[in-house]
Amino acid sequence: MAIDKVLLEVLNNRFTGIVEEMGYVIHRAAFTTFVKETWDFDSALVTTDGEVFAYPRNIGVTNMLSMSMRAAIQCFDSYEPGDVVLTNDPLTAKGMSTHLPDYMMFRPIFSQGRIVCFAWCFVHSSDVGGIVPGSIAPHASDRFQEGVVIPPVKLFKAGILDEEMRRFILANCRIPDQNWGDISALTAALTTAQRRMEDCFAHYGADNVSALIKGLLEYGEARARAVIAELPDGRYTFSDYLEGDLLKTNHVRINVTIEKSGSDIVMDFSGTDPQVNAAFNLPTHGMLNQFLVLGIVNFLRTSDPGIPFNRGMVRPISVKVPEGSILNPTRFAATGIRYTTALRVSDVVMGALSQMAPDRIPAAGSGQYGLLTLSDLEPETGTYVVHVLEPLQGGSGGRPGKDGIDGINFSGGALRNAPIESLELDSPIFVTGYKLNDAVAPGRWRGGSGIMFEFQLLSPHAQISSRGWDRFHLRPWSRDGGSGGTLGATAILDSQGNERRIPKIEVLRLAPGETVRIVSPGGGGFGDSFLRDPAAVLRDVEDGFVTVVEAREQYGVVIVDGKVDNVATETLRRAKGAQGASHEAFDFGQERRLYEEKLPQAFQDLVVRVLSGEPASSRLYLRDIIYERCFRSGHEDLDEAALRHMISDLGEATRRPVLGWPRLRAVS
């Protein structure tokens, strides 16, 4: 049938209104602070094949648009009106769920006895069991340490609550009352979607609505292809690192090659390092995943603000993700902090895109989403209180024509900060500082500032766990002559105010009266800092981001008595211009340069390629032995033949079967 384009736009806006109303129901009805204040939830309408066809623009985390629900939907042979499915399992819900704290729920929406679509929503729970309060710890080595796994189950069957399943879920978390409150909020949102879609069917007819859903996805695809077609064809490669300190390994490289032809894009992540024995693995199952294409989706939304928000946007994109890599790990790998990895994927994708469209892509932002979980044990009852504190991002990168945004990173800007009053009411802390960091990366358009968050602990029973921190050792990269971003840092202040620097927090216990101070990274600069408007430099001095000395040294701007000395500034800048300074397209910072002097990218490529034939669980172990030898004696003598010989010797132990395993396997 021919589709009325006016009606298509009307239904697109109506569907958007439905999913946003779902979001507001969750926001108003949820129990946990991290949901009701920080907005870590989402909602959507989904086709019977698992494609999102309606997605919010203004509420929720806004990064799940590209997920696929197909595997989760296919877990059941049939559905009845009133069924509601709950899951948090990355293994069986391939592509939808990616770590255990995300309670995901969906229900079929019927018309005249047939399913027209599904409604879906989720919240990030503050605790689902596991090794630490809050469930997520960097040192978790498999998913069984991260909480209770819930394969897709019908929590409601034909509208009737499965009370046994409810008791089982709540018995395996530290905050059952709060979790049930959040689950009830999701249930209410799904009921809202059911009612609103029934109104649509009554007004337009279910057959027309089905046809328009298909048309919306095709429309989203066409708009995306129009944007992609404007980019130059070619192959563009970029890489970046996750820091290895919390992973107890060397830095972990993420590599992408984007091949663009016409209106099609292939993203090949070959060259990416192996999966890790920590919680940073991103379970994509080798399929197009919402986090792999996050950078491209953001680019499309920015390039065409009117594009329909649906999974048709990513139909022009295909992916290649090596098995056993950190982006496609084996089935029981820990995945709790997969979003930090996703942010680094976004950075490398944006780095590749910046080679296609250099005047449209910013420098790298903070590239991390640091979260603190504070748990306290009520001494009389033994009841746990678990709260996720502020989502500390950091500054975005400088943009062509604009400074970076202070305190917010483009890839993670949807979450809100929690009000200080709410934190102090719910948690045994006193917030002593929450502000922008004073340091910013120089550039014609400077990087955005990070955040300083400081709080004093008031309870002797409290424990702090942390996740998502990165860019404490390797800076966000800059563009076109700007300087690399600023690094994060963590410190403890005792009751007398004495400060000591500490590594990134994993699990931390403090005495009452001690204070934690965390500074998040800032984004990289864009463009030659000596071309920055002197008036903008003066504003940065007045705002405390730049000192008078830094203004002179980093920007060539001379400030005397609170005013710009234009003559001295012009003279100083002309002297620099006479030196004929040249700029690289990217500046990755001295820290990364020193690392790659020891481990050149070409050598890392060789190691990843040679290790690809080894068992996935052994690759990181073998890689680190090879790198340790390189650090001691260099890599010049380690060609492919030498590497294969070394791995053959080392790998014998990693491949040796456990005593009795062949017999047990045969019996099973």
C-alpha positions in Angstrom: 0.0 0.0 0.0 1.1 3.6 -0.6 2.0 5.3 2.6 0.7 8.8 3.3 3.8 10.8 4.3 1.8 13.2 6.4 0.2 10.4 8.3 3.6 8.8 8.7 4.9 12.0 10.4 1.8 12.2 12.6 2.2 8.6 13.8 5.9 9.1 14.3 5.2 12.0 16.7 2.4 10.0 18.4 4.7 7.0 18.9 7.4 9.3 20.3 4.8 10.8 22.7 3.9 7.3 23.9 7.5 6.2 24.7 8.2 9.5 26.4 5.1 9.2 28.5 6.4 5.7 29.5 9.6 7.4 30.5 7.8 10.0 32.7 5.9 7.2 34.4 9.1 5.4 35.2 10.7 8.7 36.4 7.7 9.5 38.7 7.0 6.0 40.0 10.6 4.6 40.6 12.0 4.1 44.0 15.8 4.2 43.7 17.7 7.5 43.6 19.7 6.5 40.6 16.5 6.1 38.6 14.3 8.9 39.9 17.1 11.5 40.1 19.8 10.4 37.6 17.4 9.1 34.9 19.1 5.7 34.2 16.1 4.2 32.5 14.7 4.0 29.0 11.6 3.0 27.0 10.7 2.1 23.4 8.2 0.5 21.1 9.6 -2.4 19.2 8.5 -4.5 16.1 7.7 -8.2 16.3 11.1 -8.7 14.7 12.8 -6.8 17.6 13.6 -3.5 15.9 13.0 -0.2 17.8 10.5 1.9 15.8 9.8 4.6 18.4 12.3 6.0 20.9 12.3 9.0 23.3 14.1 12.3 22.4 13.9 14.0 25.8 13.9 11.5 28.6 16.0 8.5 29.7 19.6 7.5 28.8 18.9 7.8 25.0 21.6 5.3 23.9 19.6 2.1 23.4 18.0 3.0 20.1 20.1 0.5 18.1 19.4 -2.6 20.3 17.8 -5.7 19.0 15.2 -7.5 20.9 14.8 -10.4 18.5 16.6 -13.1 20.6 14.7 -12.1 23.8 11.4 -12.2 22.0 12.2 -15.6 20.5 12.7 -17.2 23.9 9.0 -17.9 24.0 6.9 -19.8 21.5 3.8 -17.9 22.2 2.4 -14.9 24.1 -0.9 -14.0 25.7 -2.4 -10.6 26.4 -1.1 -9.4 29.8 2.2 -11.3 29.6 5.2 -9.3 30.9 8.7 -10.6 30.4 11.7 -9.7 32.7 15.3 -10.4 32.1 18.8 -9.1 32.8 20.8 -11.8 31.0 23.3 -10.8 28.3 23.6 -14.4 27.2 20.1 -15.3 26.2 18.9 -11.8 25.4 21.7 -11.2 22.9 22.0 -7.6 21.9 19.3 -6.3 24.3 20.8 -6.7 27.8 24.5 -6.2 28.2 25.1 -6.3 32.0 23.2 -7.7 35.0 22.0 -4.5 36.8 19.8 -3.6 33.9 16.3 -5.0 34.6 14.7 -5.1 31.2 10.9 -5.7 30.7 8.7 -6.0 27.7 5.1 -7.0 26.9 3.3 -7.9 23.7 0.7 -5.5 22.4 -2.3 -7.2 20.8 -5.0 -6.2 18.4 -7.8 -8.6 17.5 -5.8 -11.6 18.7 -2.5 -10.9 17.0 0.7 -9.2 18.2 1.2 -5.8 16.5 4.3 -4.8 18.4 6.0 -4.9 21.8 6.5 -2.3 24.5 9.9 -2.3 26.2 11.6 -0.5 29.1 14.4 -0.9 31.6 16.0 0.6 34.8 19.5 0.2 36.1 19.1 -1.4 39.5 21.4 -0.2 42.3 21.9 -3.8 43.4 21.2 -7.2 41.9 23.4 -9.3 44.3 27.0 -10.1 43.5 30.4 -9.7 45.0 30.0 -6.1 46.3 27.1 -3.9 47.2 26.0 -2.3 44.0 26.9 -5.6 42.1 29.6 -4.1 39.9 33.3 -4.3 40.7 36.2 -3.9 38.3 37.9 -7.0 39.7 35.0 -9.4 38.9 36.3 -12.2 36.8 33.1 -13.8 35.6 29.4 -12.9 35.4 28.5 -15.1 38.4 30.3 -12.6 40.7 28.1 -9.8 39.3 24.7 -10.8 40.6 21.8 -13.1 40.0 21.2 -13.9 36.4 17.5 -13.9 35.2 17.0 -15.4 31.8 13.8 -14.1 30.1 10.9 -15.2 32.3 7.3 -14.2 32.3 6.9 -12.3 35.5 3.3 -11.8 34.6 1.4 -14.6 32.8 -1.8 -13.3 31.2 -1.8 -10.5 33.7 -1.2 -12.7 36.8 1.9 -12.1 38.8 4.2 -15.1 39.3 4.7 -14.7 43.0 7.4 -17.4 43.2 9.5 -15.7 40.7 9.0 -12.4 42.4 10.2 -13.8 45.7 13.2 -15.5 44.0 14.4 -12.2 42.4 14.0 -10.1 45.5 15.7 -12.7 47.7 18.9 -12.3 45.6 19.5 -8.6 46.0 20.3 -6.3 48.9 17.5 -3.7 48.4 14.4 -5.8 47.7 11.8 -3.1 48.5 13.5 -0.5 46.3 13.9 -3.0 43.4 10.3 -4.1 43.5 9.3 -0.4 43.5 11.4 0.1 40.3 10.0 -3.1 38.7 6.5 -1.9 39.5 7.3 1.4 37.8 8.3 -0.5 34.7 5.1 -2.5 34.8 3.1 0.7 35.0 5.0 2.1 32.0 4.2 -1.0 29.9 0.6 -0.7 30.9 0.6 2.9 29.7 2.0 1.8 26.4 -0.7 -0.8 26.0 -3.5 1.7 26.6 -2.0 4.3 24.2 -1.4 1.8 21.4 -4.9 0.5 21.8 -6.1 4.1 21.2 -4.0 4.2 18.0 -5.5 0.9 16.8 -9.0 2.2 17.4 -8.3 5.5 15.5 -6.2 4.3 12.6 -6.7 0.5 12.4 -4.2 -2.1 13.4 -3.3 -2.9 9.8 -2.6 0.7 9.0 -0.5 1.1 12.1 1.5 -2.1 11.1 2.2 -0.7 7.7 3.2 2.7 9.1 5.6 1.1 11.5 7.4 -0.6 8.6 7.3 2.7 6.7 8.9 4.6 9.7 11.8 2.2 9.8 12.3 2.6 6.0 12.1 6.4 6.4 14.7 6.4 9.1 17.0 4.3 6.9 16.6 6.6 4.0 17.4 9.7 6.0 20.5 8.0 7.5 21.7 6.9 4.0 21.3 10.5 2.8 23.7 11.7 5.5 26.2 8.8 4.9 26.2 9.3 1.2 27.6 12.8 1.6 30.8 11.5 3.3 33.8 10.6 1.1 34.3 6.9 0.3 37.3 5.2 1.7 38.9 3.3 4.6 39.6 5.0 7.9 41.4 3.5 10.8 41.7 4.6 14.4 42.6 3.2 17.8 42.6 4.1 21.5 43.1 2.3 24.8 41.3 1.3 28.0 43.7 1.8 30.8 45.1 -1.4 32.3 45.4 -0.6 36.0 42.0 -1.8 37.1 42.1 -4.6 34.6 45.4 -5.8 36.1 47.0 -5.9 32.7 48.6 -3.6 30.1 46.5 -1.1 28.4 43.8 -2.7 26.2 43.6 -1.4 22.6 40.3 -1.0 20.7 40.8 -0.7 17.0 38.3 0.1 14.2 38.5 0.4 10.5 35.4 2.1 8.9 34.9 1.4 5.3 32.4 3.7 3.6 31.0 3.1 0.2 28.1 5.0 -1.2 25.5 4.9 1.6 26.9 1.8 3.3 29.3 1.5 6.2 31.2 -1.5 7.4 32.8 -1.2 10.9 35.6 -3.8 11.3 37.0 -4.1 14.9 39.9 -6.5 13.9 43.0 -5.6 15.8 41.1 -5.1 19.0 42.7 -6.8 22.1 41.5 -10.0 23.7 38.8 -10.2 26.4 39.9 -9.3 29.9 39.7 -11.0 33.3 37.8 -8.1 34.6 34.4 -6.5 34.3 35.1 -4.4 31.2 34.0 -6.8 28.5 31.2 -5.7 26.1 29.0 -8.6 25.0 27.9 -8.0 21.4 27.8 -11.6 20.3 29.4 -10.4 17.1 26.3 -8.5 16.1 25.4 -4.8 15.5 25.1 -3.6 19.0 23.8 -0.2 20.4 27.2 0.6 21.9 29.3 -0.3 18.8 27.3 2.3 16.7 26.8 4.9 19.4 29.3 7.3 17.8 27.7 7.0 14.4 24.1 7.3 15.7 25.2 10.6 17.5 26.7 11.8 14.3 23.5 11.0 12.3 21.3 12.7 14.9 23.5 15.8 14.9 23.8 16.0 11.1 20.0 15.5 10.6 18.2 16.6 13.8 14.8 15.7 12.3 15.7 12.1 11.5 13.2 9.6 13.0 14.6 8.0 16.1 14.4 4.3 15.2 16.6 1.4 14.3 16.2 2.1 10.6 19.0 4.6 11.2 21.6 1.8 11.6 20.4 -0.4 8.7 23.1 1.0 6.5 25.8 -0.3 9.0 27.3 -3.7 9.3 29.9 -4.9 11.8 32.8 -7.3 12.1 33.7 -8.1 15.7 36.4 -10.8 16.4 35.4 -13.6 18.7 37.2 -13.6 22.0 37.9 -9.9 21.9 36.9 -7.5 24.6 34.0 -6.5 22.3 32.8 -10.1 21.7 33.8 -12.2 24.8 33.0 -15.7 25.7 29.7 -16.5 27.4 30.6 -16.1 31.1 32.9 -13.1 30.9 32.3 -10.3 33.4 30.5 -7.3 31.7 29.5 -5.0 34.6 31.6 -2.0 33.4 31.0 -2.5 29.7 29.9 1.1 29.3 33.5 2.4 29.9 34.5 0.1 27.0 31.5 1.4 25.0 32.7 5.0 25.5 36.1 4.1 24.2 34.5 2.4 21.2 32.6 5.7 20.6 35.9 7.6 20.8 37.6 5.4 18.2 34.6 5.6 15.9 34.6 9.4 16.2 38.3 9.4 15.5 37.7 7.5 12.3 34.8 9.8 11.4 36.9 12.8 12.0 39.1 11.7 9.1 36.0 11.7 6.8 34.5 14.9 8.1 37.3 16.9 9.8 35.3 20.0 10.2 32.4 18.3 11.9 33.9 16.1 14.6 35.1 17.3 18.0 38.2 16.3 20.0 37.8 13.4 22.4 35.8 14.0 25.6 36.6 12.6 29.0 35.8 9.1 27.8 34.6 7.8 31.1 31.5 7.6 33.2 32.6 7.3 36.8 30.1 6.1 39.3 30.4 5.6 43.1 28.2 3.2 45.0 27.9 3.7 48.7 26.5 1.0 50.9 25.7 1.2 54.6 24.6 -1.5 57.0 21.9 -0.3 59.5 23.5 -1.8 62.7 20.2 -2.6 64.6 18.4 -4.4 61.8 21.2 -5.4 59.5 19.4 -3.9 56.6 21.5 -2.7 53.6 21.2 0.8 52.2 22.7 1.0 48.7 22.9 4.2 46.7 24.6 5.2 43.5 26.1 8.6 43.9 26.8 11.3 41.3 27.5 10.1 37.7 30.8 11.9 37.2 31.5 12.3 33.5 34.0 15.0 32.6 34.3 17.6 29.9 33.6 17.1 26.2 36.2 17.8 23.6 36.7 21.2 21.9 34.5 21.5 18.8 35.1 23.1 15.4 34.0 26.7 16.2 33.0 26.1 19.9 34.7 25.2 23.2 34.0 21.8 24.8 31.1 21.6 27.2 32.2 21.7 30.9 31.3 18.7 33.0 29.5 16.7 30.3 30.7 14.3 27.7 28.8 14.0 24.4 28.6 10.2 24.5 27.1 10.1 28.0 25.3 13.4 28.5 21.8 11.9 29.1 22.2 11.1 32.8 21.4 13.9 35.3 23.3 14.8 38.4 21.6 13.9 41.7 20.8 16.9 43.9 23.2 17.2 46.9 20.2 17.4 49.3 18.9 14.1 48.0 22.3 12.4 48.4 22.8 13.7 52.0 19.2 12.7 52.9 19.6 9.1 51.6 23.3 8.4 52.4 25.6 8.8 55.4 27.7 11.5 53.7 28.3 15.2 53.8 29.2 16.7 50.4 32.0 19.2 50.9 32.6 20.1 47.3 30.9 19.7 43.9 32.2 21.9 41.1 34.0 22.2 37.8 37.7 21.4 37.9 40.0 24.4 37.4 42.2 22.8 34.6 41.2 22.7 30.9 43.0 21.6 27.8 44.3 24.5 25.6 43.1 24.9 22.0 41.6 27.5 19.7 38.5 26.0 21.2 39.5 24.6 24.6 38.4 21.3 26.0 35.6 21.1 28.5 36.4 21.0 32.2 36.1 17.9 34.4 34.3 17.8 37.7 35.5 17.8 41.3 33.3 15.8 43.7 34.3 15.7 47.4 32.4 14.1 50.3 33.0 13.2 53.9 31.9 9.8 55.2 29.8 9.9 58.4 29.2 6.2 59.1 31.6 3.5 60.4 29.7 0.8 58.5 29.8 2.4 55.0 31.7 0.9 52.0 32.4 2.6 48.7 32.8 0.7 45.5 33.4 2.3 42.2 33.2 1.7 38.5 33.7 3.3 35.1 36.9 5.4 35.8 39.3 5.9 32.9 41.6 8.5 31.5 43.7 8.7 34.7 46.9 7.8 32.8 46.2 8.3 29.0 44.7 11.7 28.0 41.7 12.3 25.7 43.1 13.1 22.3 43.0 16.5 20.8 42.4 17.7 17.2 44.3 20.0 14.7 46.9 21.4 17.1 45.0 21.5 20.3 46.4 20.0 23.5 45.4 16.6 25.0 42.7 16.6 27.7 43.3 16.6 31.5 43.7 13.5 33.5 41.5 12.3 36.4 42.7 11.8 40.0 41.6 10.5 43.3 42.6 11.4 46.9 41.7 10.8 50.5 41.7 13.6 53.1 41.9 12.7 56.7 40.1 14.5 59.5 42.9 17.0 59.8 42.8 17.8 56.0 46.0 16.0 55.1 45.7 14.7 51.5 47.1 11.5 50.0 46.7 10.4 46.4 45.3 6.9 45.8 44.7 4.8 42.7 41.3 4.5 41.1 38.8 3.2 43.7 37.7 -0.4 43.5 36.4 -1.1 47.0 37.2 1.4 49.8 36.5 1.5 53.5 37.1 4.8 55.4 36.8 5.9 59.0 34.1 8.4 59.8 35.3 11.9 59.2 37.6 11.0 56.2 36.9 12.6 52.9 37.1 11.3 49.3 38.0 13.7 46.5 37.6 12.7 42.9 38.5 14.7 39.8 37.2 13.5 36.5 39.1 14.1 33.2 38.6 17.0 30.8 38.2 16.9 27.0 40.9 17.6 24.5 41.4 20.9 22.8 40.7 21.7 19.1 42.9 23.9 17.0 46.0 26.0 17.7 45.7 27.7 21.1 47.6 30.7 19.7 44.7 31.4 17.5 42.2 31.6 20.3 40.3 34.8 20.7 42.2 36.8 23.4 38.9 37.9 24.9 38.0 34.2 25.4 41.3 33.6 27.1 40.6 36.5 29.4 37.2 35.0 30.3 38.9 31.7 31.2 41.3 33.6 33.5 38.4 35.4 35.2 36.6 32.0 35.6 39.7 30.4 37.1 40.3 27.9 34.3 43.6 29.5 33.3 46.2 31.5 35.2 47.8 34.7 33.9 51.1 32.7 33.4 49.3 30.0 31.5 47.5 32.6 29.3 50.9 33.8 28.2 52.6 30.4 27.8 49.7 28.4 26.4 47.9 31.0 24.4 50.3 33.8 23.8 48.0 36.2 25.5 49.5 38.9 27.7 47.2 40.0 30.5 48.1 43.1 32.6 45.9 44.4 35.4 43.0 42.3 34.4 43.1 43.4 30.7 44.5 42.0 27.5 47.7 43.9 26.3 46.9 43.7 22.6 50.3 44.9 21.4 52.3 42.5 23.6 49.9 39.7 22.6 50.3 40.4 18.9 54.1 40.5 19.3 54.3 37.2 21.2 52.0 35.4 18.8 53.9 36.7 15.7 57.1 35.4 17.2 55.5 31.9 17.5 54.2 32.2 13.9 57.7 33.0 12.7 58.9 29.6 14.1 56.7 27.9 11.5 54.9 25.6 14.0 53.2 22.6 12.4 50.4 20.5 13.8 49.4 16.9 13.8 45.8 15.9 13.1 45.7 14.3 16.6 47.7 14.7 19.8 47.4 11.7 22.0 49.6 13.0 24.8 53.1 12.2 26.0 51.8 9.2 28.1 50.5 7.3 25.0 53.6 8.3 23.0 55.9 6.7 25.6 53.7 3.6 25.7 53.7 3.1 21.9 57.5 3.6 21.8 57.7 0.4 23.7 54.8 -1.3 21.9 54.4 0.2 18.4 51.0 -0.2 16.9 52.3 -2.4 14.1 53.7 -4.8 16.7 50.4 -4.8 18.6 48.7 -5.7 15.3 51.0 -8.6 14.8 50.5 -9.9 18.4 46.7 -9.7 18.1 46.8 -11.5 14.7 49.1 -14.3 16.0 47.0 -14.8 19.1 43.7 -15.1 17.2 44.3 -18.9 16.8 44.6 -19.4 20.6 41.7 -20.1 23.0 40.0 -16.8 23.9 40.5 -17.4 27.6 44.3 -17.7 27.1 45.0 -14.8 24.8 45.4 -12.0 27.4 47.7 -14.2 29.5 49.9 -14.8 26.4 49.7 -11.2 25.3 51.0 -9.9 28.6 53.9 -12.4 28.7 54.9 -11.2 25.2 54.6 -7.5 26.2 56.7 -8.1 29.3 59.5 -9.5 27.2 59.2 -6.5 25.0 59.5 -4.1 27.9 62.7 -6.0 29.1 64.5 -6.5 25.8 62.6 -4.8 23.0 60.5 -6.2 20.2 62.9 -6.0 17.2 63.7 -9.8 17.3 60.0 -10.8 17.7 58.8 -11.3 14.2 55.8 -13.5 13.4 57.8 -16.8 13.3 59.5 -16.0 16.7 56.1 -15.0 18.2 54.5 -18.2 17.0 57.4 -20.3 18.4 57.1 -18.5 21.8 53.3 -18.9 21.9 53.6 -22.6 21.0 55.8 -23.1 24.0 53.7 -21.0 26.3 50.4 -22.2 24.9 51.0 -25.8 25.7 50.1 -25.2 29.3 47.0 -23.2 28.4 45.7 -25.8 26.1 46.4 -28.8 28.3 43.1 -30.4 29.4 42.1 -30.8 33.0 42.6 -34.3 34.3 39.6 -36.4 33.5 38.0 -33.7 31.3 38.0 -35.8 28.0 36.3 -38.7 29.8 33.7 -36.4 31.5 33.0 -34.7 28.3 32.4 -38.0 26.5 30.1 -39.1 29.3 28.1 -35.9 29.1 
